[in-house]
Amino acid sequence: MFGYDSMMNMYKTFFSLVQHHKYSLTELENMIPWERFVYVDMLNKYIREEEERLRDLAATKRAESVKRR
């Protein structure tokens, strides 16, 4: 399978996309394998960027909190 090292990883990925990111199983099954790989890659990039943004925001709030003391 393109982009998956095991069948179990494919099912785990599909489950995550359906449960957490509101894709339908039909949408995923109808995608060309490389197309699905591109969407998963883009989603991973988005999640990493969002986590970084939230970390930066939390650090900024902590710094402001320390300044007020």
C-alpha positions as CSV (number, residue, x, y, z in Angstrom):
1,M,0.0,0.0,0.0
2,F,1.4,3.4,-0.9
3,G,2.3,5.5,2.1
4,Y,1.5,2.8,4.7
5,D,3.9,0.4,6.2
6,S,1.1,-2.0,7.2
7,M,-2.5,-2.6,6.7
8,M,-3.1,-1.7,10.4
9,N,-1.6,1.7,10.0
10,M,-3.8,2.4,7.0
11,Y,-6.9,1.5,9.1
12,K,-5.6,3.7,12.0
13,T,-5.1,6.6,9.6
14,F,-8.5,6.2,8.1
15,F,-10.1,6.0,11.6
16,S,-8.3,9.2,12.6
17,L,-9.4,11.0,9.5
18,V,-13.0,9.9,9.9
19,Q,-13.3,10.5,13.7
20,H,-11.2,13.6,14.1
21,H,-11.1,15.4,10.8
22,K,-14.6,14.6,9.4
23,Y,-13.6,12.8,6.2
24,S,-16.1,10.1,5.2
25,L,-14.9,6.6,4.6
26,T,-16.3,6.8,1.1
27,E,-14.3,9.9,0.3
28,L,-11.1,8.2,1.5
29,E,-11.8,5.0,-0.3
30,N,-12.5,6.9,-3.6
31,M,-9.2,8.8,-3.5
32,I,-6.3,7.7,-5.6
33,P,-3.7,6.3,-3.2
34,W,-1.2,9.1,-3.9
35,E,-4.0,11.7,-3.5
36,R,-4.8,10.3,0.0
37,F,-1.1,10.4,0.8
38,V,-0.9,14.1,-0.2
39,Y,-3.9,15.0,2.0
40,V,-2.5,13.1,5.0
41,D,0.8,14.9,4.5
42,M,-0.9,18.3,4.3
43,L,-2.9,17.5,7.4
44,N,0.2,16.4,9.3
45,K,1.9,19.7,8.4
46,Y,-1.1,21.7,9.5
47,I,-1.2,19.9,12.8
48,R,2.5,20.5,13.5
49,E,2.1,24.2,12.6
50,E,-0.9,24.6,14.8
51,E,0.9,22.9,17.8
52,E,3.8,25.3,17.3
53,R,1.4,28.3,17.2
54,L,-0.3,27.1,20.4
55,R,3.1,26.6,22.1
56,D,4.2,30.1,21.1
57,L,1.0,31.5,22.3
58,A,1.3,29.8,25.7
59,A,4.9,31.0,26.0
60,T,3.8,34.5,25.3
61,K,1.1,34.3,27.9
62,R,3.5,32.9,30.5
63,A,6.0,35.7,29.7
64,E,3.2,38.4,30.1
65,S,2.1,36.8,33.4
66,V,5.7,36.9,34.8
67,K,6.0,40.6,33.8
68,R,2.8,41.5,35.7
69,R,4.2,40.1,39.0
